């Protein structure tokens, strides 16, 4: 996509996923889960539990109007839930 205004020309190439270059929700969840699997081995948390936590936290942001920080927030909340056991 090319944006041109007087004195300003920008090009933006869309990545796979949603139009506009943002990954789809499923791609975002997959990327977050893959990063966290590298950090937390199956002995620490099962892959199914990890994936469920990521999906659950991601779902909390379904109505967020600004999506840029959603992956960061989801990853942070998931890490915190693993590292800080509930009492």
PyMOL commands that set and color helices and strands:
alter all, ss='L'
color gray80, all
select helices_A, chain A and resi 25-39+47-59+70-83
alter helices_A, ss='H'
color red, helices_A
select strands_A, chain A and resi 2-5+8-11
alter strands_A, ss='S'
color yellow, strands_A
deselect
rebuild
show_as cartoon
